[in-house]
Amino acid sequence: MGEFTENVKGMTNEAIGNIKQGVGDLTNDASLKREGELQEKKGEAQYIKGDVEGATGDHI
């Protein structure tokens, strides 16, 4: 898929996760906050995957 694509997907998921966490805090919605935390972690993993793909030439 490529380093750039994974990094963009990762950054997007991190941003959406942070927004969900903020909204969850404002509305006292623990479920939404937890969903945001998980989405942020998913984004971090995607970003790392993109970095690894870039370092290995997309051979993973």
Secondary structure, DSSP 8 states (H G I E B T S, - for coil): --HHHHHHHHHHHHHHHHHHHHHHHHHT-HHHHHHHHHHHHHHHHHHHHHHHHHHHTS--
